[in-house]
Amino acid sequence: GDSVTQMEGPVTLSEEAFLTINCTYTATGYPSLFWYVQYPGEGLQLLLKATKADDKGSNKGFEATYRKETTSFHLEKGSVQVSDSAVYFCALSVWNTGNQFYFGTGTSLTVIP
Amino acid sequence: GAVVSQHPSRVICKSGTSVKIECRSLDFQATTMFWYRQFPKQSLMLMATSNEGSKATYEQGVEKDKFLINHASLTLSTLTVTSAHPEDSSFYICSATGERESQPQHFGDGTRLSIL
């Protein structure tokens, strides 16, 4: 079935360090891929998305490229800030299953000054 | 961008009380709404999926008589936790999506439910 496997955390980085959070997926159809961010005590916010192979989603310095050959959608940021501390969720949706979403388990990121 | 409003943001009540949580899509028609439960430092657990005008589809292990979901219009879904007990204390989050392919889910800010 459809699923998302996400790198386990927690991840702790110093400010201005490079961030990678790995995400791989399994899907029977042609999924759309998403990264969501959850700040403490809040709901989830869409961070970026990609809807087809080789698309690159980007927002707030974060990027992720839809790699069909490796079934991956890794999240990257070149220089993290303390304000990036949050939990990050990778997700996929497949239209032919009624737009059902599948979420990864989440990766907690803490950035220290 | 699309906005989903969830209300209330926090509820504290006595055991045995029923609690209603509202989820509204403010600027798009939400053909599908999802209800999630999240325990501390854990991922989202999908409870149910509701489509406007039809009965909700509950995930395995979720009591439909305990968690009543109504999706009466394209902009409003409600979750009622009936006769709540302390073990129902949790963070409940709704999300909504439209009918276009590849449309993301848009999330509410969540409701912190505490049952005393």
Interface residues (C-beta under 8 A of the other chain):
Chain A: S32 F34 Y36 G41 E42 G43 L44 Q45 L46 K49 T51 F89 A91 S93 W95 G98 N99 Q100 F101 F103 G104 T105 G106 S108
Chain B: Q6 T32 F34 K41 Q42 S43 L44 T49 I93 S95 T97 E101 S102 Q103 P104 Q105 H106 F107 G108 D109 G110 R112
